[in-house]
């Protein structure tokens, strides 16, 4: 079977848009209401990676911006506070 026949038979894999983060809230969430009356809450989480290189401890922190809508936005604004650990799963 030639290369072109193999390429024709190859199936295309579906894509997946999902991200998972575990981190700590950098500050209290900010909730507001959009013009259509729906709630939206924004907050950032710090995701820290730690490792050792040549006996020296290193770490790097990246900030992830999160936006929640509707009922989830209200729950986030009510229960999340600065410094709390959170697990976030959603679309990029």
Backbone as JSON, one array per atom type, in Angstrom:
{
  "sequence": "XXXXXXXXXXXXXXXXXXXXXXXXXXXXXXXXXXXXXXXXXXXXXXXXXXXXXXXXXXXXXXXXXXXXXXXXXXXXXXXXXXXXXXXXXXXX",
  "N": [[0.85, -1.17, 0.0], [0.66, 2.15, -0.92], [2.01, 5.36, 0.19], [0.18, 7.48, -0.21], [-2.29, 6.15, -0.21], [-2.38, 5.25, 2.42], [-2.53, 7.69, 3.8], [-5.03, 8.56, 2.97], [-6.67, 6.75, 4.26], [-6.29, 7.35, 6.91], [-7.72, 8.37, 9.93], [-9.24, 11.33, 11.15], [-8.62, 12.84, 14.25], [-10.82, 13.92, 16.79], [-11.01, 17.15, 18.37], [-10.27, 18.59, 21.63], [-11.31, 20.88, 23.98], [-10.4, 21.65, 26.87], [-9.42, 22.63, 30.1], [-7.62, 22.24, 33.15], [-6.99, 23.5, 36.33], [-5.22, 23.94, 39.38], [-4.96, 26.03, 42.04], [-4.35, 29.08, 43.94], [-6.52, 31.73, 44.98], [-5.85, 35.02, 43.95], [-6.96, 37.47, 44.67], [-10.06, 38.73, 46.05], [-13.01, 37.66, 44.29], [-14.57, 39.53, 41.61], [-17.76, 40.57, 41.06], [-20.23, 41.42, 38.67], [-23.12, 42.78, 36.98], [-24.37, 42.09, 33.81], [-25.73, 43.91, 30.94], [-27.93, 42.46, 30.12], [-28.91, 41.41, 32.43], [-27.69, 39.16, 33.48], [-25.34, 37.55, 35.69], [-21.81, 38.02, 36.05], [-18.63, 36.92, 36.98], [-15.28, 37.66, 37.74], [-12.0, 36.47, 38.36], [-8.63, 35.78, 39.46], [-6.26, 33.11, 39.53], [-3.37, 31.86, 41.15], [-1.01, 29.73, 39.89], [1.39, 27.58, 40.84], [4.51, 26.2, 40.06], [6.9, 23.96, 41.23], [10.31, 22.94, 41.51], [13.48, 21.18, 41.63], [16.74, 22.03, 40.74], [19.95, 21.11, 40.11], [20.36, 20.85, 42.89], [19.29, 23.2, 43.79], [16.43, 24.86, 44.89], [13.64, 25.79, 42.96], [11.01, 27.9, 41.72], [8.05, 28.76, 39.86], [5.5, 30.99, 39.16], [2.4, 31.24, 37.59], [-0.27, 33.23, 36.37], [-3.72, 32.75, 36.09], [-6.53, 33.84, 34.44], [-9.95, 33.81, 35.24], [-13.33, 33.48, 34.24], [-16.66, 33.43, 35.21], [-20.11, 32.66, 34.66], [-23.62, 33.52, 35.1], [-25.44, 31.5, 37.37], [-23.24, 30.12, 38.44], [-21.39, 32.19, 38.59], [-22.48, 33.72, 40.65], [-22.23, 31.93, 42.81], [-19.43, 31.65, 42.95], [-18.7, 34.3, 43.63], [-19.87, 34.46, 46.13], [-18.68, 32.45, 47.78], [-15.88, 32.24, 47.35], [-12.73, 33.49, 48.4], [-9.86, 35.65, 48.79], [-6.76, 33.93, 48.63], [-7.78, 31.36, 49.04], [-7.6, 27.88, 48.21], [-8.33, 26.5, 45.01], [-9.96, 24.42, 42.56], [-10.17, 24.49, 39.16], [-12.02, 23.82, 36.3], [-12.55, 23.88, 32.89], [-13.33, 25.52, 29.71], [-10.8, 26.76, 27.47]],
  "CA": [[0.0, 0.0, 0.0], [1.46, 3.36, -1.03], [1.84, 6.39, 1.22], [-1.04, 8.25, -0.44], [-3.43, 5.35, 0.22], [-2.39, 5.25, 3.88], [-3.0, 8.99, 4.24], [-6.46, 8.62, 2.71], [-7.35, 5.89, 5.23], [-6.07, 7.87, 8.25], [-8.89, 9.06, 10.48], [-8.95, 12.59, 11.84], [-9.01, 12.77, 15.65], [-11.57, 15.07, 17.26], [-10.25, 17.99, 19.29], [-10.84, 18.74, 22.97], [-10.99, 22.18, 24.57], [-10.62, 21.56, 28.3], [-8.26, 22.95, 30.93], [-7.76, 22.01, 34.58], [-5.99, 24.22, 37.11], [-5.31, 23.97, 40.83], [-4.17, 27.18, 42.48], [-4.9, 29.9, 45.02], [-7.05, 33.0, 44.53], [-4.96, 36.15, 44.19], [-7.75, 38.47, 45.37], [-11.48, 38.39, 46.06], [-13.67, 37.75, 42.99], [-15.34, 40.74, 41.32], [-18.99, 40.23, 40.35], [-21.02, 42.52, 38.13], [-24.28, 42.34, 36.21], [-24.34, 42.57, 32.42], [-26.93, 44.65, 30.55], [-29.05, 41.51, 29.98], [-29.31, 40.98, 33.76], [-26.94, 37.97, 33.9], [-24.17, 37.82, 36.53], [-20.5, 37.58, 35.58], [-17.61, 37.07, 38.02], [-13.9, 37.49, 37.28], [-10.97, 36.34, 39.39], [-7.37, 35.18, 39.01], [-5.64, 32.15, 40.44], [-1.93, 31.67, 41.01], [-0.65, 28.32, 39.73], [2.82, 27.57, 41.09], [5.26, 24.99, 39.74], [8.13, 23.91, 42.02], [11.22, 21.89, 41.13], [14.86, 21.32, 42.08], [17.71, 21.94, 39.66], [21.31, 21.14, 40.67], [20.28, 21.04, 44.32], [18.7, 24.51, 44.1], [14.97, 24.87, 44.76], [13.14, 26.85, 42.1], [9.57, 27.9, 41.52], [7.54, 29.72, 38.88], [4.06, 31.19, 39.33], [1.68, 31.8, 36.45], [-1.61, 33.69, 36.74], [-4.77, 32.32, 35.17], [-7.77, 34.62, 34.59], [-11.14, 32.97, 35.16], [-14.61, 34.18, 34.15], [-17.81, 32.55, 35.44], [-21.36, 33.32, 34.29], [-24.92, 33.13, 35.63], [-25.5, 30.98, 38.75], [-21.87, 29.82, 38.88], [-20.79, 33.48, 38.94], [-23.0, 34.09, 41.97], [-21.63, 31.02, 43.79], [-18.01, 32.03, 43.08], [-18.61, 35.56, 44.36], [-20.31, 34.25, 47.51], [-17.87, 31.53, 48.59], [-14.43, 32.33, 47.14], [-12.04, 34.65, 48.95], [-8.42, 35.71, 48.54], [-5.92, 32.94, 49.28], [-8.38, 30.02, 49.08], [-7.23, 26.97, 47.12], [-9.46, 26.16, 44.13], [-9.78, 23.58, 41.37], [-10.95, 25.07, 38.07], [-12.08, 23.01, 35.11], [-13.4, 24.55, 31.91], [-12.8, 25.75, 28.37], [-9.79, 27.81, 27.31]],
  "C": [[0.89, 1.23, 0.0], [1.14, 4.37, 0.07], [0.54, 7.14, 1.02], [-2.28, 7.46, -0.02], [-3.53, 5.31, 1.74], [-2.91, 6.58, 4.42], [-4.51, 9.12, 4.04], [-7.23, 7.84, 3.76], [-7.21, 6.4, 6.66], [-7.31, 8.63, 8.72], [-8.43, 10.31, 11.22], [-9.48, 12.48, 13.28], [-9.75, 14.05, 16.03], [-10.72, 15.87, 18.24], [-10.99, 18.12, 20.62], [-10.37, 20.07, 23.53], [-11.34, 22.13, 26.05], [-9.32, 21.84, 29.04], [-8.6, 22.68, 32.39], [-6.63, 22.72, 35.3], [-6.28, 24.06, 38.59], [-4.41, 25.11, 41.28], [-4.86, 27.91, 43.62], [-5.38, 31.23, 44.45], [-6.11, 34.14, 44.91], [-5.66, 37.29, 44.92], [-9.21, 38.05, 45.3], [-12.08, 38.53, 44.66], [-14.45, 39.05, 42.85], [-16.55, 40.34, 40.5], [-19.66, 41.5, 39.86], [-22.19, 41.93, 37.35], [-24.2, 42.94, 34.81], [-25.67, 43.26, 32.09], [-28.15, 43.74, 30.4], [-29.49, 40.94, 31.33], [-28.56, 39.77, 34.29], [-25.71, 38.39, 34.71], [-22.91, 37.3, 35.84], [-19.48, 37.89, 36.68], [-16.24, 36.79, 37.43], [-12.98, 37.35, 38.5], [-9.74, 35.69, 38.76], [-6.87, 34.19, 40.03], [-4.16, 32.05, 40.1], [-1.65, 30.17, 40.96], [0.88, 28.26, 39.81], [3.42, 26.2, 40.8], [6.57, 25.04, 40.54], [8.98, 22.74, 41.56], [12.61, 22.18, 41.69], [15.79, 21.11, 40.9], [19.1, 22.12, 40.26], [21.3, 21.44, 42.16], [19.65, 22.36, 44.74], [17.19, 24.45, 43.87], [14.53, 26.06, 43.92], [11.62, 26.77, 42.05], [9.18, 29.0, 40.53], [6.02, 29.78, 39.07], [3.49, 31.82, 38.07], [0.27, 32.15, 36.91], [-2.6, 33.31, 35.65], [-6.02, 33.14, 35.47], [-8.97, 33.72, 34.35], [-12.37, 33.86, 35.1], [-15.73, 33.15, 34.31], [-19.09, 33.35, 35.16], [-22.55, 32.74, 35.05], [-24.83, 32.63, 37.08], [-24.1, 30.66, 39.29], [-21.15, 31.09, 39.29], [-21.21, 33.91, 40.33], [-22.37, 33.23, 43.06], [-20.17, 31.38, 44.02], [-17.87, 33.29, 43.93], [-18.97, 35.39, 45.84], [-19.3, 33.48, 48.36], [-16.36, 31.66, 48.43], [-13.86, 33.61, 47.73], [-10.54, 34.53, 48.69], [-7.67, 34.64, 49.33], [-6.48, 31.53, 49.29], [-7.87, 29.16, 47.93], [-8.48, 26.59, 46.33], [-9.01, 25.2, 43.04], [-10.71, 24.13, 40.32], [-10.87, 24.13, 36.88], [-13.01, 23.69, 34.12], [-12.72, 24.7, 30.57], [-11.75, 26.85, 28.39], [-10.4, 28.88, 26.45]]
}
